[in-house]
Amino acid sequence: MAELFGELTPIVLLAMLPGVIEMLKKWFKLVDTPAEILAFGVGFVLFFLYQLQTILGVVYAQWFSIVFYSVLAPLTVMGYYNLTKGSAAG
């Protein structure tokens, strides 16, 4: 199975999560406990789907990579932009 980032994929996922969570928190106006539950849920689902690649094979892994990086990469960029914008203003 060929992964986009090879063995570094879990680290890339971890690096993407803060940006994705920040965007989702902003869109759904979540703070405190609901935001923590969202963060746990998103992390759980993403890593669960990542682990399914080893079970379901190459076709699933390719679709997962296409959808995952096409959707989450822009969310990550927007989320990190909002994080830095907020820290620069504060």
PyMOL commands that set and color helices and strands:
alter all, ss='L'
color gray80, all
select helices_A, chain A and resi 6-28+32-56+58-89
alter helices_A, ss='H'
color red, helices_A
deselect
rebuild
show_as cartoon
